């Protein structure tokens, strides 16, 4: 990933945010192997997802990952 300047606090750039950004869509060596299952992990907070999405949007990369994060952030319709 190329270097970009993004205005986020160091406290917001957590280990979980780094894991989201670095995670590939399909990693058969990881558990769970698919990003969609990984994003449902209860250890990932809404703030982690929002921060990772913000970074990816500013970088203009990983559009599929951005869509998956947005889908996870959407409130469930009743």
PDB file of N, CA, C and O in Angstrom:
ATOM      1  N   UNK A   1       0.847  -1.166   0.000  1.00  0.00           N
ATOM      2  CA  UNK A   1       0.000   0.000   0.000  1.00  0.00           C
ATOM      3  C   UNK A   1       0.897   1.234   0.000  1.00  0.00           C
ATOM      4  O   UNK A   1       1.888   1.290   0.728  1.00  0.00           O
ATOM      5  N   UNK A   2       0.542   2.220  -0.820  1.00  0.00           N
ATOM      6  CA  UNK A   2       1.349   3.429  -0.885  1.00  0.00           C
ATOM      7  C   UNK A   2       1.146   4.276   0.366  1.00  0.00           C
ATOM      8  O   UNK A   2       0.137   4.147   1.059  1.00  0.00           O
ATOM      9  N   UNK A   3       2.106   5.136   0.643  1.00  0.00           N
ATOM     10  CA  UNK A   3       2.008   5.997   1.822  1.00  0.00           C
ATOM     11  C   UNK A   3       1.039   7.131   1.539  1.00  0.00           C
ATOM     12  O   UNK A   3       1.104   7.772   0.490  1.00  0.00           O
ATOM     13  N   UNK A   4       0.145   7.370   2.481  1.00  0.00           N
ATOM     14  CA  UNK A   4      -0.807   8.467   2.372  1.00  0.00           C
ATOM     15  C   UNK A   4      -0.882   9.169   3.715  1.00  0.00           C
ATOM     16  O   UNK A   4      -0.584   8.578   4.752  1.00  0.00           O
ATOM     17  N   UNK A   5      -1.280  10.427   3.692  1.00  0.00           N
ATOM     18  CA  UNK A   5      -1.414  11.177   4.937  1.00  0.00           C
ATOM     19  C   UNK A   5      -2.887  11.172   5.330  1.00  0.00           C
ATOM     20  O   UNK A   5      -3.740  11.651   4.583  1.00  0.00           O
ATOM     21  N   UNK A   6      -3.175  10.630   6.506  1.00  0.00           N
ATOM     22  CA  UNK A   6      -4.542  10.540   7.009  1.00  0.00           C
ATOM     23  C   UNK A   6      -4.550  11.074   8.427  1.00  0.00           C
ATOM     24  O   UNK A   6      -3.689  10.737   9.240  1.00  0.00           O
ATOM     25  N   UNK A   7      -5.525  11.905   8.709  1.00  0.00           N
ATOM     26  CA  UNK A   7      -5.608  12.541  10.019  1.00  0.00           C
ATOM     27  C   UNK A   7      -6.450  11.688  10.973  1.00  0.00           C
ATOM     28  O   UNK A   7      -7.664  11.865  11.074  1.00  0.00           O
ATOM     29  N   UNK A   8      -5.784  10.757  11.672  1.00  0.00           N
ATOM     30  CA  UNK A   8      -6.448   9.990  12.728  1.00  0.00           C
ATOM     31  C   UNK A   8      -5.521   9.962  13.936  1.00  0.00           C
ATOM     32  O   UNK A   8      -4.300  10.044  13.807  1.00  0.00           O
ATOM     33  N   UNK A   9      -6.119   9.847  15.093  1.00  0.00           N
ATOM     34  CA  UNK A   9      -5.293   9.822  16.302  1.00  0.00           C
ATOM     35  C   UNK A   9      -4.636   8.453  16.452  1.00  0.00           C
ATOM     36  O   UNK A   9      -5.127   7.443  15.950  1.00  0.00           O
ATOM     37  N   UNK A  10      -3.528   8.455  17.149  1.00  0.00           N
ATOM     38  CA  UNK A  10      -2.801   7.209  17.377  1.00  0.00           C
ATOM     39  C   UNK A  10      -3.646   6.222  18.174  1.00  0.00           C
ATOM     40  O   UNK A  10      -3.549   5.012  17.969  1.00  0.00           O
ATOM     41  N   UNK A  11      -4.475   6.736  19.085  1.00  0.00           N
ATOM     42  CA  UNK A  11      -5.341   5.867  19.887  1.00  0.00           C
ATOM     43  C   UNK A  11      -6.368   5.137  19.019  1.00  0.00           C
ATOM     44  O   UNK A  11      -6.777   4.019  19.334  1.00  0.00           O
ATOM     45  N   UNK A  12      -6.786   5.789  17.909  1.00  0.00           N
ATOM     46  CA  UNK A  12      -7.767   5.169  17.023  1.00  0.00           C
ATOM     47  C   UNK A  12      -7.160   4.077  16.148  1.00  0.00           C
ATOM     48  O   UNK A  12      -7.867   3.175  15.697  1.00  0.00           O
ATOM     49  N   UNK A  13      -5.846   4.157  15.906  1.00  0.00           N
ATOM     50  CA  UNK A  13      -5.194   3.147  15.073  1.00  0.00           C
ATOM     51  C   UNK A  13      -4.792   1.970  15.961  1.00  0.00           C
ATOM     52  O   UNK A  13      -3.642   1.848  16.381  1.00  0.00           O
ATOM     53  N   UNK A  14      -5.760   1.121  16.230  1.00  0.00           N
ATOM     54  CA  UNK A  14      -5.559  -0.011  17.130  1.00  0.00           C
ATOM     55  C   UNK A  14      -5.026  -1.224  16.368  1.00  0.00           C
ATOM     56  O   UNK A  14      -4.940  -1.216  15.140  1.00  0.00           O
ATOM     57  N   UNK A  15      -4.677  -2.251  17.111  1.00  0.00           N
ATOM     58  CA  UNK A  15      -4.235  -3.502  16.502  1.00  0.00           C
ATOM     59  C   UNK A  15      -5.347  -4.093  15.638  1.00  0.00           C
ATOM     60  O   UNK A  15      -5.078  -4.658  14.578  1.00  0.00           O
ATOM     61  N   UNK A  16      -6.594  -3.964  16.089  1.00  0.00           N
ATOM     62  CA  UNK A  16      -7.718  -4.476  15.300  1.00  0.00           C
ATOM     63  C   UNK A  16      -7.852  -3.740  13.972  1.00  0.00           C
ATOM     64  O   UNK A  16      -8.132  -4.363  12.948  1.00  0.00           O
ATOM     65  N   UNK A  17      -7.656  -2.424  13.975  1.00  0.00           N
ATOM     66  CA  UNK A  17      -7.721  -1.649  12.733  1.00  0.00           C
ATOM     67  C   UNK A  17      -6.637  -2.132  11.778  1.00  0.00           C
ATOM     68  O   UNK A  17      -6.894  -2.332  10.591  1.00  0.00           O
ATOM     69  N   UNK A  18      -5.433  -2.319  12.291  1.00  0.00           N
ATOM     70  CA  UNK A  18      -4.337  -2.824  11.462  1.00  0.00           C
ATOM     71  C   UNK A  18      -4.679  -4.193  10.888  1.00  0.00           C
ATOM     72  O   UNK A  18      -4.423  -4.458   9.713  1.00  0.00           O
ATOM     73  N   UNK A  19      -5.258  -5.062  11.715  1.00  0.00           N
ATOM     74  CA  UNK A  19      -5.629  -6.410  11.249  1.00  0.00           C
ATOM     75  C   UNK A  19      -6.666  -6.334  10.132  1.00  0.00           C
ATOM     76  O   UNK A  19      -6.587  -7.089   9.163  1.00  0.00           O
ATOM     77  N   UNK A  20      -7.639  -5.428  10.258  1.00  0.00           N
ATOM     78  CA  UNK A  20      -8.668  -5.278   9.223  1.00  0.00           C
ATOM     79  C   UNK A  20      -8.026  -4.821   7.919  1.00  0.00           C
ATOM     80  O   UNK A  20      -8.304  -5.378   6.856  1.00  0.00           O
ATOM     81  N   UNK A  21      -7.176  -3.819   7.999  1.00  0.00           N
ATOM     82  CA  UNK A  21      -6.554  -3.256   6.800  1.00  0.00           C
ATOM     83  C   UNK A  21      -5.642  -4.270   6.118  1.00  0.00           C
ATOM     84  O   UNK A  21      -5.640  -4.374   4.891  1.00  0.00           O
ATOM     85  N   UNK A  22      -4.877  -5.008   6.891  1.00  0.00           N
ATOM     86  CA  UNK A  22      -3.914  -5.954   6.318  1.00  0.00           C
ATOM     87  C   UNK A  22      -4.541  -7.268   5.875  1.00  0.00           C
ATOM     88  O   UNK A  22      -3.934  -8.001   5.095  1.00  0.00           O
ATOM     89  N   UNK A  23      -5.718  -7.577   6.344  1.00  0.00           N
ATOM     90  CA  UNK A  23      -6.366  -8.860   6.044  1.00  0.00           C
ATOM     91  C   UNK A  23      -6.797  -8.923   4.584  1.00  0.00           C
ATOM     92  O   UNK A  23      -7.410  -7.987   4.070  1.00  0.00           O
ATOM     93  N   UNK A  24      -6.478 -10.021   3.923  1.00  0.00           N
ATOM     94  CA  UNK A  24      -6.920 -10.203   2.544  1.00  0.00           C
ATOM     95  C   UNK A  24      -8.353 -10.725   2.545  1.00  0.00           C
ATOM     96  O   UNK A  24      -8.856 -11.185   3.570  1.00  0.00           O
ATOM     97  N   UNK A  25      -9.000 -10.648   1.392  1.00  0.00           N
ATOM     98  CA  UNK A  25     -10.391 -11.096   1.297  1.00  0.00           C
ATOM     99  C   UNK A  25     -10.515 -12.589   1.558  1.00  0.00           C
ATOM    100  O   UNK A  25     -11.446 -13.031   2.231  1.00  0.00           O
ATOM    101  N   UNK A  26      -9.577 -13.364   1.026  1.00  0.00           N
ATOM    102  CA  UNK A  26      -9.583 -14.819   1.199  1.00  0.00           C
ATOM    103  C   UNK A  26      -8.198 -15.253   1.654  1.00  0.00           C
ATOM    104  O   UNK A  26      -7.239 -15.179   0.885  1.00  0.00           O
ATOM    105  N   UNK A  27      -8.089 -15.695   2.872  1.00  0.00           N
ATOM    106  CA  UNK A  27      -6.816 -16.172   3.415  1.00  0.00           C
ATOM    107  C   UNK A  27      -7.071 -17.547   4.013  1.00  0.00           C
ATOM    108  O   UNK A  27      -7.466 -17.673   5.172  1.00  0.00           O
ATOM    109  N   UNK A  28      -6.840 -18.565   3.214  1.00  0.00           N
ATOM    110  CA  UNK A  28      -7.156 -19.923   3.640  1.00  0.00           C
ATOM    111  C   UNK A  28      -6.287 -20.399   4.791  1.00  0.00           C
ATOM    112  O   UNK A  28      -6.603 -21.400   5.434  1.00  0.00           O
ATOM    113  N   UNK A  29      -5.194 -19.692   5.059  1.00  0.00           N
ATOM    114  CA  UNK A  29      -4.323 -20.036   6.181  1.00  0.00           C
ATOM    115  C   UNK A  29      -4.821 -19.435   7.496  1.00  0.00           C
ATOM    116  O   UNK A  29      -4.406 -19.863   8.573  1.00  0.00           O
ATOM    117  N   UNK A  30      -5.702 -18.455   7.410  1.00  0.00           N
ATOM    118  CA  UNK A  30      -6.186 -17.754   8.613  1.00  0.00           C
ATOM    119  C   UNK A  30      -7.483 -18.371   9.111  1.00  0.00           C
ATOM    120  O   UNK A  30      -8.134 -19.147   8.412  1.00  0.00           O
ATOM    121  N   UNK A  31      -7.835 -18.016  10.308  1.00  0.00           N
ATOM    122  CA  UNK A  31      -9.095 -18.493  10.891  1.00  0.00           C
ATOM    123  C   UNK A  31      -9.880 -17.287  11.373  1.00  0.00           C
ATOM    124  O   UNK A  31      -9.389 -16.598  12.268  1.00  0.00           O
ATOM    125  N   UNK A  32     -11.028 -16.985  10.866  1.00  0.00           N
ATOM    126  CA  UNK A  32     -11.734 -17.621   9.756  1.00  0.00           C
ATOM    127  C   UNK A  32     -11.108 -17.235   8.408  1.00  0.00           C
ATOM    128  O   UNK A  32     -10.486 -16.179   8.295  1.00  0.00           O
ATOM    129  N   UNK A  33     -11.270 -18.080   7.394  1.00  0.00           N
ATOM    130  CA  UNK A  33     -10.579 -17.856   6.130  1.00  0.00           C
ATOM    131  C   UNK A  33     -11.136 -16.711   5.279  1.00  0.00           C
ATOM    132  O   UNK A  33     -10.430 -16.203   4.408  1.00  0.00           O
ATOM    133  N   UNK A  34     -12.364 -16.300   5.507  1.00  0.00           N
ATOM    134  CA  UNK A  34     -12.971 -15.270   4.667  1.00  0.00           C
ATOM    135  C   UNK A  34     -13.178 -13.984   5.450  1.00  0.00           C
ATOM    136  O   UNK A  34     -13.525 -14.011   6.631  1.00  0.00           O
ATOM    137  N   UNK A  35     -12.962 -12.861   4.784  1.00  0.00           N
ATOM    138  CA  UNK A  35     -13.047 -11.557   5.432  1.00  0.00           C
ATOM    139  C   UNK A  35     -14.429 -11.299   6.024  1.00  0.00           C
ATOM    140  O   UNK A  35     -14.538 -10.693   7.090  1.00  0.00           O
ATOM    141  N   UNK A  36     -15.483 -11.748   5.349  1.00  0.00           N
ATOM    142  CA  UNK A  36     -16.831 -11.505   5.868  1.00  0.00           C
ATOM    143  C   UNK A  36     -17.023 -12.122   7.243  1.00  0.00           C
ATOM    144  O   UNK A  36     -17.649 -11.511   8.110  1.00  0.00           O
ATOM    145  N   UNK A  37     -16.505 -13.305   7.455  1.00  0.00           N
ATOM    146  CA  UNK A  37     -16.587 -13.944   8.774  1.00  0.00           C
ATOM    147  C   UNK A  37     -15.695 -13.224   9.778  1.00  0.00           C
ATOM    148  O   UNK A  37     -16.066 -13.067  10.941  1.00  0.00           O
ATOM    149  N   UNK A  38     -14.532 -12.792   9.338  1.00  0.00           N
ATOM    150  CA  UNK A  38     -13.595 -12.075  10.202  1.00  0.00           C
ATOM    151  C   UNK A  38     -14.216 -10.777  10.713  1.00  0.00           C
ATOM    152  O   UNK A  38     -14.037 -10.425  11.879  1.00  0.00           O
ATOM    153  N   UNK A  39     -14.950 -10.059   9.848  1.00  0.00           N
ATOM    154  CA  UNK A  39     -15.545  -8.779  10.240  1.00  0.00           C
ATOM    155  C   UNK A  39     -16.655  -8.943  11.270  1.00  0.00           C
ATOM    156  O   UNK A  39     -17.007  -7.979  11.950  1.00  0.00           O
ATOM    157  N   UNK A  40     -17.208 -10.136  11.396  1.00  0.00           N
ATOM    158  CA  UNK A  40     -18.261 -10.410  12.386  1.00  0.00           C
ATOM    159  C   UNK A  40     -17.692 -10.718  13.763  1.00  0.00           C
ATOM    160  O   UNK A  40     -18.449 -10.890  14.718  1.00  0.00           O
ATOM    161  N   UNK A  41     -16.383 -10.790  13.879  1.00  0.00           N
ATOM    162  CA  UNK A  41     -15.735 -11.116  15.151  1.00  0.00           C
ATOM    163  C   UNK A  41     -16.140 -10.100  16.217  1.00  0.00           C
ATOM    164  O   UNK A  41     -15.986  -8.898  16.005  1.00  0.00           O
ATOM    165  N   UNK A  42     -16.656 -10.562  17.360  1.00  0.00           N
ATOM    166  CA  UNK A  42     -17.106  -9.635  18.407  1.00  0.00           C
ATOM    167  C   UNK A  42     -15.984  -8.792  19.013  1.00  0.00           C
ATOM    168  O   UNK A  42     -16.264  -7.788  19.670  1.00  0.00           O
ATOM    169  N   UNK A  43     -14.726  -9.172  18.811  1.00  0.00           N
ATOM    170  CA  UNK A  43     -13.628  -8.351  19.355  1.00  0.00           C
ATOM    171  C   UNK A  43     -13.400  -7.089  18.525  1.00  0.00           C
ATOM    172  O   UNK A  43     -12.730  -6.164  18.983  1.00  0.00           O
ATOM    173  N   UNK A  44     -13.952  -7.040  17.307  1.00  0.00           N
ATOM    174  CA  UNK A  44     -13.841  -5.841  16.482  1.00  0.00           C
ATOM    175  C   UNK A  44     -14.972  -4.887  16.850  1.00  0.00           C
ATOM    176  O   UNK A  44     -16.147  -5.246  16.766  1.00  0.00           O
ATOM    177  N   UNK A  45     -14.617  -3.683  17.254  1.00  0.00           N
ATOM    178  CA  UNK A  45     -15.636  -2.707  17.636  1.00  0.00           C
ATOM    179  C   UNK A  45     -16.112  -1.931  16.413  1.00  0.00           C
ATOM    180  O   UNK A  45     -15.483  -1.951  15.355  1.00  0.00           O
ATOM    181  N   UNK A  46     -17.231  -1.252  16.588  1.00  0.00           N
ATOM    182  CA  UNK A  46     -17.752  -0.406  15.518  1.00  0.00           C
ATOM    183  C   UNK A  46     -16.731   0.683  15.177  1.00  0.00           C
ATOM    184  O   UNK A  46     -16.563   1.035  14.010  1.00  0.00           O
ATOM    185  N   UNK A  47     -16.058   1.208  16.187  1.00  0.00           N
ATOM    186  CA  UNK A  47     -15.032   2.236  15.960  1.00  0.00           C
ATOM    187  C   UNK A  47     -13.860   1.683  15.155  1.00  0.00           C
ATOM    188  O   UNK A  47     -13.313   2.381  14.302  1.00  0.00           O
ATOM    189  N   UNK A  48     -13.472   0.436  15.417  1.00  0.00           N
ATOM    190  CA  UNK A  48     -12.406  -0.197  14.632  1.00  0.00           C
ATOM    191  C   UNK A  48     -12.806  -0.258  13.160  1.00  0.00           C
ATOM    192  O   UNK A  48     -12.015   0.076  12.277  1.00  0.00           O
ATOM    193  N   UNK A  49     -14.035  -0.685  12.910  1.00  0.00           N
ATOM    194  CA  UNK A  49     -14.523  -0.799  11.533  1.00  0.00           C
ATOM    195  C   UNK A  49     -14.586   0.569  10.862  1.00  0.00           C
ATOM    196  O   UNK A  49     -14.190   0.712   9.705  1.00  0.00           O
ATOM    197  N   UNK A  50     -15.081   1.571  11.580  1.00  0.00           N
ATOM    198  CA  UNK A  50     -15.184   2.922  11.014  1.00  0.00           C
ATOM    199  C   UNK A  50     -13.808   3.500  10.706  1.00  0.00           C
ATOM    200  O   UNK A  50     -13.616   4.126   9.663  1.00  0.00           O
ATOM    201  N   UNK A  51     -12.860   3.294  11.600  1.00  0.00           N
ATOM    202  CA  UNK A  51     -11.507   3.812  11.383  1.00  0.00           C
ATOM    203  C   UNK A  51     -10.851   3.129  10.191  1.00  0.00           C
ATOM    204  O   UNK A  51     -10.233   3.792   9.358  1.00  0.00           O
ATOM    205  N   UNK A  52     -10.979   1.814  10.103  1.00  0.00           N
ATOM    206  CA  UNK A  52     -10.408   1.079   8.968  1.00  0.00           C
ATOM    207  C   UNK A  52     -11.051   1.534   7.660  1.00  0.00           C
ATOM    208  O   UNK A  52     -10.363   1.713   6.655  1.00  0.00           O
ATOM    209  N   UNK A  53     -12.364   1.721   7.675  1.00  0.00           N
ATOM    210  CA  UNK A  53     -13.068   2.188   6.480  1.00  0.00           C
ATOM    211  C   UNK A  53     -12.564   3.574   6.082  1.00  0.00           C
ATOM    212  O   UNK A  53     -12.325   3.832   4.902  1.00  0.00           O
ATOM    213  N   UNK A  54     -12.406   4.453   7.045  1.00  0.00           N
ATOM    214  CA  UNK A  54     -11.909   5.808   6.783  1.00  0.00           C
ATOM    215  C   UNK A  54     -10.528   5.758   6.120  1.00  0.00           C
ATOM    216  O   UNK A  54     -10.277   6.474   5.151  1.00  0.00           O
ATOM    217  N   UNK A  55      -9.653   4.928   6.634  1.00  0.00           N
ATOM    218  CA  UNK A  55      -8.304   4.803   6.074  1.00  0.00           C
ATOM    219  C   UNK A  55      -8.358   4.274   4.643  1.00  0.00           C
ATOM    220  O   UNK A  55      -7.677   4.798   3.761  1.00  0.00           O
ATOM    221  N   UNK A  56      -9.157   3.246   4.411  1.00  0.00           N
ATOM    222  CA  UNK A  56      -9.261   2.668   3.067  1.00  0.00           C
ATOM    223  C   UNK A  56      -9.877   3.656   2.080  1.00  0.00           C
ATOM    224  O   UNK A  56      -9.451   3.729   0.928  1.00  0.00           O
ATOM    225  N   UNK A  57     -10.876   4.415   2.526  1.00  0.00           N
ATOM    226  CA  UNK A  57     -11.501   5.410   1.646  1.00  0.00           C
ATOM    227  C   UNK A  57     -10.514   6.514   1.282  1.00  0.00           C
ATOM    228  O   UNK A  57     -10.446   6.931   0.126  1.00  0.00           O
ATOM    229  N   UNK A  58      -9.751   6.987   2.262  1.00  0.00           N
ATOM    230  CA  UNK A  58      -8.755   8.032   1.990  1.00  0.00           C
ATOM    231  C   UNK A  58      -7.671   7.529   1.045  1.00  0.00           C
ATOM    232  O   UNK A  58      -7.167   8.281   0.211  1.00  0.00           O
ATOM    233  N   UNK A  59      -7.318   6.262   1.178  1.00  0.00           N
ATOM    234  CA  UNK A  59      -6.295   5.673   0.310  1.00  0.00           C
ATOM    235  C   UNK A  59      -6.851   5.372  -1.079  1.00  0.00           C
ATOM    236  O   UNK A  59      -6.092   5.253  -2.041  1.00  0.00           O
ATOM    237  N   UNK A  60      -8.174   5.250  -1.183  1.00  0.00           N
ATOM    238  CA  UNK A  60      -8.793   4.928  -2.463  1.00  0.00           C
ATOM    239  C   UNK A  60      -8.498   3.511  -2.917  1.00  0.00           C
ATOM    240  O   UNK A  60      -8.410   3.237  -4.114  1.00  0.00           O
ATOM    241  N   UNK A  61      -8.346   2.606  -1.947  1.00  0.00           N
ATOM    242  CA  UNK A  61      -7.996   1.225  -2.279  1.00  0.00           C
ATOM    243  C   UNK A  61      -8.998   0.247  -1.675  1.00  0.00           C
ATOM    244  O   UNK A  61      -9.845   0.612  -0.859  1.00  0.00           O
ATOM    245  N   UNK A  62      -8.873  -1.001  -2.101  1.00  0.00           N
ATOM    246  CA  UNK A  62      -9.636  -2.114  -1.523  1.00  0.00           C
ATOM    247  C   UNK A  62     -11.141  -1.836  -1.510  1.00  0.00           C
ATOM    248  O   UNK A  62     -11.776  -1.852  -0.456  1.00  0.00           O
ATOM    249  N   UNK A  63     -11.699  -1.581  -2.692  1.00  0.00           N
ATOM    250  CA  UNK A  63     -13.115  -1.221  -2.790  1.00  0.00           C
ATOM    251  C   UNK A  63     -14.033  -2.336  -2.307  1.00  0.00           C
ATOM    252  O   UNK A  63     -15.061  -2.066  -1.685  1.00  0.00           O
ATOM    253  N   UNK A  64     -13.676  -3.576  -2.584  1.00  0.00           N
ATOM    254  CA  UNK A  64     -14.496  -4.693  -2.110  1.00  0.00           C
ATOM    255  C   UNK A  64     -14.487  -4.753  -0.591  1.00  0.00           C
ATOM    256  O   UNK A  64     -15.527  -4.976   0.029  1.00  0.00           O
ATOM    257  N   UNK A  65     -13.328  -4.557   0.005  1.00  0.00           N
ATOM    258  CA  UNK A  65     -13.233  -4.560   1.460  1.00  0.00           C
ATOM    259  C   UNK A  65     -14.055  -3.409   2.046  1.00  0.00           C
ATOM    260  O   UNK A  65     -14.705  -3.570   3.079  1.00  0.00           O
ATOM    261  N   UNK A  66     -14.024  -2.256   1.388  1.00  0.00           N
ATOM    262  CA  UNK A  66     -14.826  -1.117   1.844  1.00  0.00           C
ATOM    263  C   UNK A  66     -16.315  -1.469   1.848  1.00  0.00           C
ATOM    264  O   UNK A  66     -17.030  -1.156   2.799  1.00  0.00           O
ATOM    265  N   UNK A  67     -16.772  -2.118   0.785  1.00  0.00           N
ATOM    266  CA  UNK A  67     -18.185  -2.513   0.696  1.00  0.00           C
ATOM    267  C   UNK A  67     -18.554  -3.484   1.807  1.00  0.00           C
ATOM    268  O   UNK A  67     -19.629  -3.371   2.396  1.00  0.00           O
ATOM    269  N   UNK A  68     -17.678  -4.431   2.099  1.00  0.00           N
ATOM    270  CA  UNK A  68     -17.951  -5.410   3.146  1.00  0.00           C
ATOM    271  C   UNK A  68     -18.002  -4.752   4.524  1.00  0.00           C
ATOM    272  O   UNK A  68     -18.836  -5.112   5.355  1.00  0.00           O
ATOM    273  N   UNK A  69     -17.121  -3.800   4.763  1.00  0.00           N
ATOM    274  CA  UNK A  69     -17.131  -3.090   6.045  1.00  0.00           C
ATOM    275  C   UNK A  69     -18.403  -2.256   6.167  1.00  0.00           C
ATOM    276  O   UNK A  69     -19.029  -2.228   7.227  1.00  0.00           O
ATOM    277  N   UNK A  70     -18.786  -1.577   5.088  1.00  0.00           N
ATOM    278  CA  UNK A  70     -20.021  -0.777   5.110  1.00  0.00           C
ATOM    279  C   UNK A  70     -21.228  -1.659   5.393  1.00  0.00           C
ATOM    280  O   UNK A  70     -22.122  -1.269   6.144  1.00  0.00           O
ATOM    281  N   UNK A  71     -21.256  -2.839   4.799  1.00  0.00           N
ATOM    282  CA  UNK A  71     -22.368  -3.763   5.033  1.00  0.00           C
ATOM    283  C   UNK A  71     -22.407  -4.203   6.491  1.00  0.00           C
ATOM    284  O   UNK A  71     -23.486  -4.349   7.065  1.00  0.00           O
ATOM    285  N   UNK A  72     -21.253  -4.414   7.088  1.00  0.00           N
ATOM    286  CA  UNK A  72     -21.189  -4.820   8.498  1.00  0.00           C
ATOM    287  C   UNK A  72     -21.621  -3.681   9.418  1.00  0.00           C
ATOM    288  O   UNK A  72     -22.180  -3.926  10.487  1.00  0.00           O
ATOM    289  N   UNK A  73     -21.367  -2.444   9.011  1.00  0.00           N
ATOM    290  CA  UNK A  73     -21.724  -1.289   9.831  1.00  0.00           C
ATOM    291  C   UNK A  73     -23.201  -0.917   9.740  1.00  0.00           C
ATOM    292  O   UNK A  73     -23.733  -0.254  10.630  1.00  0.00           O
ATOM    293  N   UNK A  74     -23.865  -1.345   8.661  1.00  0.00           N
ATOM    294  CA  UNK A  74     -25.284  -1.013   8.507  1.00  0.00           C
ATOM    295  C   UNK A  74     -26.087  -1.610   9.651  1.00  0.00           C
ATOM    296  O   UNK A  74     -25.894  -2.771  10.014  1.00  0.00           O
ATOM    297  N   UNK A  75     -26.985  -0.818  10.215  1.00  0.00           N
ATOM    298  CA  UNK A  75     -27.845  -1.383  11.270  1.00  0.00           C
ATOM    299  C   UNK A  75     -28.782  -2.432  10.675  1.00  0.00           C
ATOM    300  O   UNK A  75     -29.261  -2.301   9.548  1.00  0.00           O
ATOM    301  N   UNK A  76     -29.023  -3.451  11.450  1.00  0.00           N
ATOM    302  CA  UNK A  76     -29.903  -4.515  10.969  1.00  0.00           C
ATOM    303  C   UNK A  76     -31.326  -3.995  10.854  1.00  0.00           C
ATOM    304  O   UNK A  76     -31.849  -3.354  11.766  1.00  0.00           O
ATOM    305  N   UNK A  77     -31.940  -4.285   9.715  1.00  0.00           N
ATOM    306  CA  UNK A  77     -33.324  -3.859   9.504  1.00  0.00           C
ATOM    307  C   UNK A  77     -34.259  -4.867  10.143  1.00  0.00           C
ATOM    308  O   UNK A  77     -34.043  -6.077  10.071  1.00  0.00           O
ATOM    309  N   UNK A  78     -35.308  -4.342  10.773  1.00  0.00           N
ATOM    310  CA  UNK A  78     -36.259  -5.223  11.460  1.00  0.00           C
ATOM    311  C   UNK A  78     -37.468  -5.475  10.605  1.00  0.00           C
ATOM    312  O   UNK A  78     -38.378  -6.194  11.018  1.00  0.00           O
TER     313      UNK A  78
END
